[in-house]
């Protein structure tokens, strides 16, 4: 068992490159969306 297969993600294949890539894309996408939304909200001229 690798160290990545412990903790929260306790399922077989949690340390596979596909699972890591999907998680990274989801996290970075949500952070990017929140930054974009905050900038849009801060600089709304209405």
CORSULHU-V296068 format. One record per residue. N is the residue number from 1. PSI is psi in whole degrees, -180 to 180 (999 if undefined). OMEGA is omega in whole degrees, 0 to 359 (NA if undefined). Layout:
N/PSI/OMEGA  N/PSI/OMEGA
//
This chain:
1/128/179  2/166/180  3/-26/180  4/-14/182  5/27/178  6/175/176  7/-134/186  8/-45/186  9/75/183  10/63/175  11/157/183  12/130/180  13/10/181  14/-24/180  15/17/178  16/150/179  17/-33/179  18/-46/180  19/-39/179  20/-42/180  21/-43/180  22/-43/179  23/-43/181  24/-42/179  25/-41/180  26/-43/181  27/-48/181  28/-35/177  29/-42/180  30/-37/176  31/-43/179  32/-41/179  33/-43/180  34/-39/177  35/-45/179  36/-45/181  37/-41/180  38/-42/178  39/-39/178  40/-40/181  41/-37/183  42/-33/186  43/26/175  44/131/185  45/29/181  46/999/NA
//
